[in-house]
Amino acid sequence: MKTISILGCGWLGLPLAEALINDGYSVKGSTTSDLKLSLLEKKLIKPFKIILNPELIGVDVEDFFDCDVLIINIPPLRRDDLVEFHFLQIESVIRHLEKSDCRKIIFISSTSVYGNKNNEVDEGSKSLPDTLSGEALVIVENYLRQNKNFNTSIIRFAGLIGPDRNPAKFALSASVIENADTPLNLIHLDDCIGIIKSVLGNDVWNEIINGVCENHPTRREFYSASAKKLNLPEPEFKSGIEPYKIVKSKKINSLLYYKFKYSNPMDSL
């Protein structure tokens, strides 16, 4: 039985852990909360309290890193020094991991590494972030890829949607939705989990993979459909388009042979 350790059992990490257990994996999971330790244990996830501040602090961390694959699911924190802080967090993780026998990593990144340049991008496109969080992720991605002690696959997920996470709820609180013709890059939680499972199942390493729906509805299309689904009044849309990107994935089919549950995010509403 393969053992997977998930660093960060939050909105994505927790249901991912449950799915992997259902597939027969042994799963260890980390949280920063004492209260969540018992929840992980109830779900048959071996729990560890690990804090990255930015140095790794935890109990029995050697046991946590005793695994076949480490999934790093720690997004950059919102703080003034987030670029340096996030790098130091991941650097501390890798120092501990290098003491173990684990040599495979899945790093959860974001399509924000591409920036909004009014173009179409895929895994072969250059990373040109225009946010600090995107910059932080590019630095960490490069750091992990340059470390030849590990086989690291990077999954860049688009905007996450799913249970309790619908960007339309926030947008619909505005009286007017600006730039309604801007295309969206989204992916459902179920497909995030499916893609990660496909990387593990197909033993796909040392790759960069974009995790994003094949279809890209506009704000007008997605938020209008969301309003109907939520029984909210139709919002007022103001035509226009702001700096954007359309993210494509060339590797979902060619490497993972993965078929989306929601290739169009509209179908998930």
Backbone as CSV, one residue per row, in Angstrom:
resi,resn,N_x,N_y,N_z,CA_x,CA_y,CA_z,C_x,C_y,C_z
1,MET,0.835,-1.198,0.000,0.000,0.000,0.000,0.871,1.251,0.000
2,LYS,0.659,2.129,-0.971,1.430,3.364,-1.031,0.933,4.359,0.007
3,THR,1.877,5.116,0.546,1.546,6.136,1.537,1.714,7.519,0.925
4,ILE,0.673,8.341,1.041,0.685,9.710,0.542,0.589,10.648,1.737
5,SER,1.472,11.623,1.811,1.370,12.666,2.833,0.906,13.950,2.167
6,ILE,-0.119,14.573,2.744,-0.675,15.813,2.197,-0.379,16.947,3.162
7,LEU,0.455,17.865,2.736,0.782,19.034,3.548,-0.258,20.112,3.254
8,GLY,-1.236,20.211,4.130,-2.313,21.173,3.945,-3.634,20.501,3.633
9,CYS,-4.396,20.160,4.683,-5.689,19.482,4.495,-6.827,20.483,4.656
10,GLY,-6.912,21.393,3.708,-7.971,22.395,3.717,-9.074,22.045,2.741
11,TRP,-9.575,23.061,2.028,-10.724,22.887,1.134,-10.454,21.844,0.054
12,LEU,-9.243,21.789,-0.460,-8.859,20.780,-1.452,-8.234,19.560,-0.795
13,GLY,-7.341,19.774,0.155,-6.563,18.679,0.724,-7.382,17.640,1.462
14,LEU,-8.415,18.073,2.188,-9.211,17.128,2.973,-10.019,16.175,2.091
15,PRO,-10.819,16.670,1.145,-11.534,15.723,0.269,-10.595,14.909,-0.616
16,LEU,-9.428,15.459,-0.944,-8.430,14.690,-1.687,-7.974,13.502,-0.856
17,ALA,-7.692,13.745,0.417,-7.264,12.665,1.309,-8.326,11.574,1.388
18,GLU,-9.587,11.976,1.518,-10.678,11.002,1.590,-10.764,10.176,0.306
19,ALA,-10.596,10.834,-0.832,-10.664,10.127,-2.116,-9.520,9.131,-2.259
20,LEU,-8.331,9.518,-1.810,-7.177,8.621,-1.906,-7.342,7.414,-0.992
21,ILE,-7.902,7.630,0.188,-8.164,6.513,1.096,-9.156,5.546,0.457
22,ASN,-10.176,6.084,-0.189,-11.158,5.233,-0.875,-10.520,4.418,-1.996
23,ASP,-9.418,4.934,-2.543,-8.708,4.227,-3.611,-7.663,3.252,-3.076
24,GLY,-7.547,3.152,-1.758,-6.643,2.175,-1.174,-5.303,2.700,-0.717
25,TYR,-5.087,4.002,-0.795,-3.838,4.582,-0.301,-3.903,4.749,1.216
26,SER,-2.738,4.718,1.839,-2.597,5.142,3.232,-2.254,6.622,3.208
27,VAL,-2.982,7.431,3.977,-2.831,8.882,3.873,-2.506,9.507,5.224
28,LYS,-1.497,10.369,5.198,-1.170,11.221,6.338,-1.500,12.656,5.944
29,GLY,-2.001,13.428,6.905,-2.388,14.790,6.574,-1.976,15.771,7.640
30,SER,-1.658,16.980,7.220,-1.256,18.010,8.179,-2.308,19.100,8.277
31,THR,-2.361,19.723,9.446,-3.217,20.867,9.705,-2.492,21.782,10.674
32,THR,-2.898,23.028,10.719,-2.319,23.970,11.686,-3.210,24.097,12.910
33,SER,-4.345,23.393,12.911,-5.346,23.545,13.967,-5.432,22.309,14.853
34,ASP,-5.386,22.522,16.165,-5.570,21.412,17.110,-6.959,20.796,16.951
35,LEU,-7.957,21.636,16.710,-9.330,21.156,16.600,-9.513,20.211,15.418
36,LYS,-8.734,20.420,14.366,-8.911,19.628,13.154,-8.219,18.270,13.231
37,LEU,-7.343,18.083,14.202,-6.630,16.809,14.325,-7.605,15.652,14.499
38,SER,-8.615,15.850,15.357,-9.587,14.780,15.600,-10.439,14.514,14.366
39,LEU,-10.738,15.576,13.595,-11.507,15.400,12.358,-10.743,14.536,11.365
40,LEU,-9.449,14.811,11.211,-8.635,14.007,10.301,-8.625,12.545,10.744
41,GLU,-8.469,12.343,12.038,-8.401,10.976,12.561,-9.707,10.225,12.313
42,LYS,-10.833,10.910,12.478,-12.135,10.282,12.240,-12.285,9.845,10.790
43,LYS,-11.615,10.558,9.892,-11.693,10.246,8.470,-10.585,9.283,8.030
44,LEU,-9.913,8.666,9.016,-8.870,7.663,8.797,-7.601,8.253,8.184
45,ILE,-7.425,9.565,8.357,-6.204,10.249,7.931,-5.302,10.366,9.152
46,LYS,-4.067,9.885,9.054,-3.158,10.010,10.193,-2.800,11.481,10.360
47,PRO,-3.165,12.093,11.513,-3.062,13.550,11.627,-1.730,14.034,12.197
48,PHE,-1.301,15.168,11.671,-0.095,15.834,12.162,-0.361,17.338,12.219
49,LYS,0.063,17.952,13.315,0.002,19.412,13.389,1.346,19.961,12.937
50,ILE,1.337,20.662,11.817,2.565,21.229,11.255,2.315,22.697,10.929
51,ILE,3.193,23.548,11.429,3.108,24.987,11.191,4.369,25.428,10.457
52,LEU,4.210,26.288,9.473,5.338,26.833,8.712,5.393,28.333,8.959
53,ASN,6.337,28.773,9.805,6.304,30.165,10.258,7.635,30.920,10.186
54,PRO,8.392,30.956,9.132,8.261,30.066,7.974,8.936,28.718,8.204
55,GLU,9.751,28.612,9.284,10.395,27.338,9.590,9.348,26.313,10.002
56,LEU,9.574,25.078,9.626,8.634,24.008,9.934,8.695,23.663,11.413
57,ILE,7.534,23.678,12.057,7.407,23.317,13.462,6.367,22.215,13.565
58,GLY,6.723,21.117,14.226,5.764,20.038,14.365,6.316,18.903,15.201
59,VAL,5.447,17.971,15.534,5.812,16.788,16.310,5.784,15.578,15.379
60,ASP,6.772,14.712,15.525,6.856,13.492,14.706,6.877,13.799,13.210
61,VAL,7.573,14.861,12.839,7.607,15.230,11.416,8.336,14.178,10.586
62,GLU,9.248,13.443,11.218,9.935,12.375,10.485,8.926,11.335,10.009
63,ASP,7.927,11.060,10.846,6.873,10.115,10.478,6.033,10.680,9.334
64,PHE,5.714,11.967,9.398,4.910,12.587,8.340,5.601,12.477,6.989
65,PHE,6.909,12.699,6.969,7.655,12.671,5.706,8.078,11.261,5.299
66,ASP,7.720,10.260,6.097,7.962,8.865,5.728,6.808,8.417,4.825
67,CYS,6.952,8.689,3.536,5.859,8.439,2.594,6.441,8.158,1.214
68,ASP,5.578,7.737,0.306,5.998,7.513,-1.079,5.901,8.791,-1.903
69,VAL,4.890,9.600,-1.609,4.684,10.864,-2.331,4.256,11.934,-1.339
70,LEU,4.853,13.115,-1.454,4.416,14.271,-0.672,3.646,15.213,-1.590
71,ILE,2.440,15.578,-1.186,1.649,16.578,-1.903,1.711,17.873,-1.108
72,ILE,2.297,18.899,-1.708,2.425,20.201,-1.038,1.279,21.082,-1.503
73,ASN,0.393,21.388,-0.571,-0.821,22.136,-0.888,-0.920,23.359,0.028
74,ILE,0.105,24.200,-0.049,0.213,25.380,0.813,0.294,26.630,-0.058
75,PRO,-0.786,27.375,-0.210,-0.725,28.598,-1.031,0.001,29.718,-0.298
76,PRO,0.507,30.695,-1.030,1.156,31.844,-0.384,0.169,32.589,0.516
77,LEU,0.646,32.983,1.689,-0.189,33.752,2.609,-0.263,35.206,2.170
78,ARG,-1.349,35.861,2.522,-1.483,37.285,2.213,-0.750,38.094,3.283
79,ARG,0.420,38.540,2.935,1.234,39.352,3.835,2.207,40.159,2.991
80,ASP,2.770,41.208,3.576,3.623,42.121,2.808,4.842,41.424,2.223
81,ASP,5.390,40.462,2.966,6.612,39.780,2.521,6.307,38.385,1.988
82,LEU,5.153,38.220,1.349,4.702,36.872,0.985,5.646,36.149,0.043
83,VAL,6.348,36.866,-0.845,7.240,36.201,-1.799,8.377,35.511,-1.059
84,GLU,9.062,36.238,-0.198,10.170,35.656,0.563,9.657,34.632,1.562
85,PHE,8.544,34.942,2.233,8.013,34.067,3.270,7.622,32.713,2.694
86,HIS,6.940,32.709,1.544,6.502,31.445,0.947,7.703,30.601,0.523
87,PHE,8.715,31.244,-0.031,9.910,30.493,-0.411,10.556,29.849,0.814
88,LEU,10.665,30.595,1.908,11.281,30.057,3.122,10.450,28.913,3.696
89,GLN,9.127,28.997,3.569,8.269,27.896,4.015,8.597,26.610,3.256
90,ILE,8.612,26.703,1.938,8.844,25.512,1.117,10.282,25.017,1.274
91,GLU,11.216,25.934,1.396,12.614,25.550,1.608,12.755,24.736,2.886
92,SER,12.043,25.129,3.935,12.080,24.393,5.192,11.481,22.997,5.031
93,VAL,10.393,22.906,4.273,9.780,21.600,4.004,10.764,20.680,3.295
94,ILE,11.437,21.200,2.293,12.356,20.378,1.506,13.553,19.931,2.339
95,ARG,14.027,20.777,3.222,15.141,20.368,4.095,14.752,19.153,4.925
96,HIS,13.532,19.136,5.420,13.073,17.978,6.193,12.855,16.767,5.289
97,LEU,12.292,17.002,4.115,11.999,15.891,3.207,13.275,15.213,2.722
98,GLU,14.338,15.970,2.576,15.605,15.404,2.101,16.197,14.397,3.083
99,LYS,15.737,14.439,4.320,16.206,13.481,5.329,15.438,12.168,5.257
100,SER,14.389,12.133,4.455,13.556,10.936,4.333,13.912,10.174,3.062
101,ASP,13.198,9.072,2.838,13.393,8.292,1.613,12.430,8.709,0.506
102,CYS,11.518,9.620,0.802,10.547,10.076,-0.202,11.255,10.860,-1.291
103,ARG,10.959,10.535,-2.538,11.607,11.225,-3.652,10.609,11.705,-4.711
104,LYS,9.345,11.739,-4.353,8.327,12.202,-5.303,7.464,13.284,-4.658
105,ILE,7.256,14.369,-5.407,6.490,15.515,-4.913,5.446,15.919,-5.951
106,ILE,4.253,16.230,-5.474,3.272,16.960,-6.280,3.100,18.320,-5.623
107,PHE,3.377,19.371,-6.369,3.238,20.732,-5.851,2.011,21.378,-6.475
108,ILE,1.100,21.823,-5.623,-0.117,22.474,-6.095,0.162,23.959,-6.285
109,SER,0.114,24.388,-7.536,0.390,25.775,-7.885,-0.872,26.397,-8.485
110,SER,-0.711,27.476,-9.212,-1.855,28.224,-9.729,-1.559,28.786,-11.114
111,THR,-2.608,28.948,-11.903,-2.440,29.556,-13.224,-2.134,31.050,-13.126
112,SER,-2.106,31.589,-11.912,-1.716,32.997,-11.734,-0.264,33.233,-12.125
113,VAL,0.515,32.163,-12.298,1.916,32.329,-12.710,2.019,32.928,-14.114
114,TYR,0.951,32.847,-14.909,1.010,33.346,-16.280,0.745,34.850,-16.382
115,GLY,0.012,35.392,-15.434,-0.347,36.798,-15.552,-1.399,37.008,-16.626
116,ASN,-1.987,38.192,-16.624,-3.034,38.529,-17.595,-2.446,39.382,-18.710
117,LYS,-2.141,38.732,-19.826,-1.476,39.405,-20.953,-2.351,39.420,-22.211
118,ASN,-3.654,39.202,-22.045,-4.598,39.212,-23.178,-4.216,38.193,-24.251
119,ASN,-3.910,36.981,-23.805,-3.513,35.948,-24.759,-3.905,34.568,-24.251
120,GLU,-3.626,33.578,-25.080,-3.858,32.181,-24.721,-2.537,31.571,-24.285
121,VAL,-2.559,30.812,-23.183,-1.332,30.210,-22.664,-1.555,28.723,-22.403
122,ASP,-0.459,27.959,-22.443,-0.492,26.554,-22.064,0.784,26.238,-21.287
123,GLU,1.026,24.949,-21.067,2.166,24.570,-20.228,3.512,24.997,-20.802
124,GLY,3.567,25.238,-22.099,4.819,25.657,-22.718,5.044,27.154,-22.696
125,SER,4.061,27.900,-22.224,4.170,29.362,-22.199,5.065,29.821,-21.054
126,LYS,5.681,30.964,-21.246,6.550,31.531,-20.224,5.721,32.063,-19.064
127,SER,6.226,31.872,-17.852,5.558,32.402,-16.663,5.879,33.881,-16.524
128,LEU,4.847,34.713,-16.571,5.010,36.168,-16.452,3.973,36.690,-15.463
129,PRO,4.155,36.407,-14.180,3.141,36.782,-13.190,3.022,38.291,-13.028
130,ASP,1.799,38.735,-12.732,1.600,40.151,-12.455,1.015,40.380,-11.059
131,THR,1.128,39.351,-10.207,0.750,39.482,-8.800,1.881,38.940,-7.938
132,LEU,1.919,39.349,-6.683,2.956,38.854,-5.775,2.791,37.363,-5.513
133,SER,1.556,36.892,-5.396,1.351,35.460,-5.159,1.817,34.647,-6.358
134,GLY,1.562,35.147,-7.566,2.057,34.473,-8.762,3.567,34.453,-8.810
135,GLU,4.186,35.561,-8.423,5.649,35.632,-8.380,6.211,34.636,-7.376
136,ALA,5.564,34.543,-6.208,6.010,33.600,-5.178,5.955,32.167,-5.687
137,LEU,4.894,31.831,-6.409,4.743,30.471,-6.922,5.776,30.149,-7.993
138,VAL,6.085,31.106,-8.854,7.105,30.880,-9.885,8.453,30.588,-9.236
139,ILE,8.809,31.342,-8.219,10.089,31.141,-7.534,10.142,29.753,-6.907
140,VAL,9.059,29.342,-6.262,9.025,28.025,-5.620,9.032,26.914,-6.665
141,GLU,8.273,27.075,-7.743,8.286,26.075,-8.817,9.704,25.856,-9.337
142,ASN,10.397,26.934,-9.618,11.766,26.823,-10.147,12.692,26.163,-9.140
143,TYR,12.522,26.507,-7.885,13.335,25.910,-6.817,13.126,24.397,-6.763
144,LEU,11.888,23.962,-6.835,11.591,22.530,-6.771,12.082,21.796,-8.013
145,ARG,11.920,22.395,-9.174,12.338,21.742,-10.417,13.857,21.620,-10.506
146,GLN,14.572,22.544,-9.885,16.035,22.516,-9.931,16.634,21.536,-8.929
147,ASN,15.823,21.073,-7.978,16.308,20.122,-6.977,16.216,18.712,-7.561
148,LYS,17.356,18.179,-7.960,17.388,16.886,-8.646,17.273,15.701,-7.689
149,ASN,17.126,15.985,-6.392,16.900,14.903,-5.438,15.476,14.358,-5.529
150,PHE,14.598,15.119,-6.202,13.189,14.742,-6.239,12.644,14.741,-7.665
151,ASN,11.646,13.900,-7.877,10.847,13.938,-9.099,9.580,14.724,-8.769
152,THR,9.507,15.935,-9.268,8.425,16.844,-8.887,7.518,17.153,-10.066
153,SER,6.237,16.897,-9.884,5.243,17.342,-10.857,4.468,18.512,-10.264
154,ILE,4.240,19.523,-11.089,3.574,20.752,-10.666,2.222,20.832,-11.357
155,ILE,1.172,21.025,-10.570,-0.169,21.183,-11.131,-0.617,22.612,-10.876
156,ARG,-0.846,23.338,-11.958,-1.305,24.726,-11.858,-2.825,24.756,-12.032
157,PHE,-3.525,24.909,-10.925,-4.983,24.939,-10.986,-5.493,26.349,-11.262
158,ALA,-6.593,26.414,-12.011,-7.270,27.686,-12.275,-8.136,28.041,-11.066
159,GLY,-9.060,28.986,-11.254,-9.927,29.387,-10.149,-10.772,28.223,-9.663
160,LEU,-10.729,27.965,-8.371,-11.373,26.786,-7.804,-12.851,27.041,-7.529
161,ILE,-13.678,26.110,-7.972,-15.107,26.165,-7.680,-15.550,24.812,-7.147
162,GLY,-16.658,24.819,-6.404,-17.157,23.591,-5.820,-17.942,23.907,-4.566
163,PRO,-18.078,22.935,-3.666,-18.858,23.143,-2.444,-18.390,24.378,-1.665
164,ASP,-19.323,25.276,-1.377,-19.039,26.491,-0.595,-18.003,27.385,-1.257
165,ARG,-17.817,27.225,-2.540,-16.817,28.053,-3.227,-17.315,28.391,-4.632
166,ASN,-18.134,29.411,-4.698,-18.662,29.879,-5.975,-18.346,31.363,-6.097
167,PRO,-17.415,31.726,-6.981,-17.030,33.136,-7.094,-18.199,34.039,-7.456
168,ALA,-19.244,33.456,-8.013,-20.405,34.252,-8.396,-21.116,34.827,-7.175
169,LYS,-21.083,34.127,-6.038,-21.763,34.622,-4.843,-21.204,35.978,-4.426
170,PHE,-19.896,36.107,-4.504,-19.265,37.387,-4.167,-19.560,38.429,-5.237
171,ALA,-19.419,38.027,-6.486,-19.622,38.969,-7.585,-21.054,39.490,-7.622
172,LEU,-22.014,38.621,-7.310,-23.416,39.012,-7.406,-23.840,39.964,-6.297
173,SER,-22.974,40.154,-5.304,-23.277,41.120,-4.251,-23.057,42.550,-4.731
174,ALA,-22.364,42.704,-5.852,-22.128,44.036,-6.422,-23.345,44.478,-7.228
175,SER,-23.583,45.780,-7.245,-24.738,46.305,-7.977,-24.532,46.201,-9.488
176,VAL,-23.277,46.333,-9.911,-22.946,46.239,-11.333,-21.702,45.372,-11.492
177,ILE,-21.735,44.447,-12.439,-20.560,43.624,-12.726,-19.855,44.216,-13.938
178,GLU,-18.656,44.719,-13.691,-17.883,45.390,-14.737,-17.203,44.371,-15.654
179,ASN,-16.827,44.838,-16.838,-16.041,44.025,-17.783,-16.630,42.629,-17.958
180,ALA,-17.907,42.598,-18.277,-18.656,41.340,-18.287,-18.243,40.387,-19.396
181,ASP,-17.446,40.855,-20.348,-17.030,39.996,-21.460,-15.683,39.315,-21.213
182,THR,-15.140,39.488,-20.016,-13.856,38.878,-19.669,-14.023,37.364,-19.498
183,PRO,-13.204,36.540,-20.158,-13.310,35.083,-20.005,-12.763,34.621,-18.659
184,LEU,-13.329,33.527,-18.162,-12.939,32.974,-16.864,-12.177,31.666,-17.040
185,ASN,-11.227,31.434,-16.150,-10.491,30.166,-16.065,-10.871,29.513,-14.744
186,LEU,-11.581,28.399,-14.818,-12.116,27.766,-13.615,-11.876,26.261,-13.647
187,ILE,-11.981,25.646,-12.473,-11.933,24.181,-12.383,-12.671,23.749,-11.122
188,HIS,-13.418,22.666,-11.237,-14.205,22.159,-10.116,-13.349,21.278,-9.208
189,LEU,-13.687,21.283,-7.931,-12.974,20.471,-6.943,-12.866,19.013,-7.378
190,ASP,-13.949,18.443,-7.895,-13.927,17.028,-8.289,-12.869,16.762,-9.356
191,ASP,-12.693,17.708,-10.275,-11.683,17.525,-11.320,-10.274,17.771,-10.790
192,CYS,-10.132,18.653,-9.806,-8.820,18.810,-9.153,-8.371,17.476,-8.564
193,ILE,-9.288,16.846,-7.848,-8.978,15.556,-7.232,-8.700,14.507,-8.308
194,GLY,-9.510,14.500,-9.357,-9.315,13.534,-10.438,-7.971,13.682,-11.122
195,ILE,-7.531,14.912,-11.327,-6.241,15.154,-11.982,-5.090,14.697,-11.092
196,ILE,-5.159,15.009,-9.803,-4.105,14.568,-8.881,-4.042,13.043,-8.837
197,LYS,-5.204,12.396,-8.778,-5.236,10.935,-8.778,-4.653,10.368,-10.067
198,SER,-4.871,11.051,-11.183,-4.329,10.587,-12.462,-2.814,10.713,-12.509
199,VAL,-2.271,11.775,-11.924,-0.811,11.919,-11.839,-0.229,10.755,-11.049
200,LEU,-0.855,10.433,-9.929,-0.383,9.315,-9.106,-0.559,7.984,-9.833
201,GLY,-1.732,7.766,-10.399,-2.035,6.486,-11.032,-1.220,6.208,-12.274
202,ASN,-0.896,7.261,-13.024,-0.110,7.098,-14.251,1.382,7.316,-14.036
203,ASP,1.761,7.590,-12.781,3.181,7.780,-12.446,3.816,8.858,-13.336
204,VAL,3.180,10.001,-13.371,3.632,11.111,-14.217,4.448,12.083,-13.372
205,TRP,5.755,12.153,-13.659,6.646,12.975,-12.838,7.473,13.919,-13.701
206,ASN,7.954,14.955,-13.034,8.791,15.981,-13.691,8.039,16.666,-14.834
207,GLU,6.777,16.963,-14.571,5.925,17.628,-15.555,5.237,18.843,-14.927
208,ILE,4.871,19.786,-15.780,3.990,20.887,-15.398,2.662,20.664,-16.104
209,ILE,1.569,20.697,-15.343,0.246,20.397,-15.887,-0.717,21.507,-15.481
210,ASN,-1.418,22.057,-16.452,-2.464,23.035,-16.157,-3.766,22.311,-15.853
211,GLY,-4.339,22.605,-14.705,-5.640,22.060,-14.343,-6.703,23.122,-14.534
212,VAL,-7.411,23.062,-15.660,-8.380,24.103,-15.992,-9.451,23.522,-16.910
213,CYS,-10.683,23.963,-16.734,-11.773,23.511,-17.598,-11.468,23.828,-19.059
214,GLU,-11.979,22.978,-19.926,-11.735,23.164,-21.364,-12.509,24.350,-21.928
215,ASN,-13.615,24.711,-21.281,-14.437,25.829,-21.739,-14.249,27.041,-20.832
216,HIS,-14.362,28.218,-21.421,-14.073,29.465,-20.708,-15.239,30.445,-20.869
217,PRO,-16.274,30.294,-20.048,-17.398,31.229,-20.143,-16.983,32.638,-19.724
218,THR,-17.720,33.620,-20.190,-17.465,34.994,-19.753,-18.096,35.215,-18.381
219,ARG,-17.708,36.314,-17.752,-18.347,36.669,-16.483,-19.868,36.770,-16.649
220,ARG,-20.300,37.381,-17.750,-21.733,37.544,-17.994,-22.430,36.177,-18.020
221,GLU,-21.852,35.237,-18.756,-22.465,33.914,-18.895,-22.488,33.165,-17.566
222,PHE,-21.343,33.160,-16.876,-21.235,32.360,-15.652,-22.050,32.964,-14.517
223,TYR,-21.949,34.280,-14.335,-22.641,34.920,-13.220,-24.149,34.990,-13.455
224,SER,-24.565,35.118,-14.691,-25.993,35.112,-14.999,-26.600,33.748,-14.692
225,ALA,-25.915,32.679,-15.122,-26.395,31.325,-14.835,-26.379,31.046,-13.338
226,SER,-25.353,31.559,-12.645,-25.262,31.371,-11.197,-26.409,32.067,-10.486
227,ALA,-26.754,33.258,-10.943,-27.856,34.001,-10.330,-29.160,33.214,-10.435
228,LYS,-29.409,32.623,-11.597,-30.623,31.826,-11.781,-30.612,30.613,-10.856
229,LYS,-29.456,29.962,-10.753,-29.338,28.775,-9.907,-29.563,29.118,-8.440
230,LEU,-29.081,30.293,-8.026,-29.182,30.719,-6.627,-30.479,31.477,-6.347
231,ASN,-31.343,31.564,-7.367,-32.600,32.307,-7.236,-32.371,33.755,-6.825
232,LEU,-31.364,34.360,-7.422,-31.052,35.764,-7.180,-31.451,36.582,-8.403
233,PRO,-31.723,37.863,-8.206,-32.086,38.694,-9.363,-30.934,38.800,-10.354
234,GLU,-31.267,38.917,-11.623,-30.257,39.071,-12.673,-29.457,40.344,-12.416
235,PRO,-28.138,40.234,-12.311,-27.333,41.430,-12.054,-27.245,42.317,-13.295
236,GLU,-26.820,43.546,-13.084,-26.575,44.446,-14.208,-25.143,44.246,-14.684
237,PHE,-24.990,44.015,-15.956,-23.662,43.794,-16.526,-23.243,45.004,-17.345
238,LYS,-21.978,45.362,-17.195,-21.411,46.438,-18.000,-20.422,45.823,-18.977
239,SER,-20.698,45.984,-20.262,-19.841,45.381,-21.281,-18.421,45.916,-21.193
240,GLY,-17.496,45.078,-21.623,-16.090,45.452,-21.598,-15.247,44.246,-21.257
241,ILE,-13.963,44.426,-21.366,-13.034,43.336,-21.061,-11.792,43.927,-20.415
242,GLU,-11.349,43.285,-19.330,-10.139,43.735,-18.652,-9.004,42.783,-19.011
243,PRO,-7.759,43.121,-18.666,-6.654,42.204,-18.974,-6.993,40.774,-18.551
244,TYR,-6.743,39.828,-19.428,-7.176,38.453,-19.209,-6.136,37.478,-19.742
245,LYS,-6.410,36.201,-19.506,-5.678,35.107,-20.145,-6.673,33.979,-20.353
246,ILE,-6.438,33.169,-21.348,-7.203,31.942,-21.540,-6.218,30.791,-21.387
247,VAL,-6.383,30.044,-20.310,-5.432,28.980,-19.983,-5.898,27.660,-20.591
248,LYS,-5.011,27.029,-21.325,-5.277,25.731,-21.936,-4.361,24.677,-21.318
249,SER,-4.797,23.441,-21.369,-3.953,22.336,-20.917,-3.740,21.353,-22.058
250,LYS,-2.487,21.178,-22.444,-2.159,20.210,-23.493,-1.896,18.820,-22.923
251,LYS,-1.731,18.752,-21.596,-1.248,17.498,-21.010,-2.323,16.671,-20.311
252,ILE,-3.485,17.274,-20.055,-4.550,16.521,-19.392,-4.898,15.262,-20.187
253,ASN,-5.010,15.403,-21.494,-5.347,14.253,-22.341,-4.120,13.452,-22.747
254,SER,-3.041,14.142,-23.145,-1.891,13.444,-23.721,-1.090,12.658,-22.693
255,LEU,-1.025,13.147,-21.450,-0.237,12.467,-20.417,-1.099,11.709,-19.412
256,LEU,-2.220,12.307,-19.044,-3.025,11.732,-17.964,-4.204,10.912,-18.470
257,TYR,-4.587,11.119,-19.733,-5.771,10.447,-20.295,-7.002,10.710,-19.425
258,TYR,-7.064,11.926,-18.889,-8.134,12.267,-17.950,-9.308,12.916,-18.675
259,LYS,-10.507,12.495,-18.306,-11.720,13.093,-18.858,-12.412,13.892,-17.753
260,PHE,-12.666,15.150,-18.042,-13.259,16.032,-17.052,-14.673,15.597,-16.674
261,LYS,-14.979,15.763,-15.403,-16.363,15.631,-14.953,-17.145,16.872,-15.380
262,TYR,-16.470,18.032,-15.285,-17.076,19.303,-15.693,-16.125,20.012,-16.654
263,SER,-16.185,19.659,-17.929,-15.323,20.332,-18.903,-15.774,21.770,-19.124
264,ASN,-17.052,22.023,-18.850,-17.595,23.378,-18.873,-18.036,23.730,-17.457
265,PRO,-17.465,24.758,-16.855,-17.832,25.085,-15.468,-19.316,25.399,-15.298
266,MET,-19.992,25.778,-16.375,-21.433,26.038,-16.302,-22.196,24.776,-15.884
267,ASP,-21.653,23.608,-16.241,-22.326,22.345,-15.925,-22.276,22.009,-14.438
268,SER,-21.404,22.684,-13.694,-21.260,22.384,-12.271,-22.214,23.197,-11.403
269,LEU,-22.917,24.129,-12.017,-23.811,24.997,-11.238,-25.068,24.249,-10.788
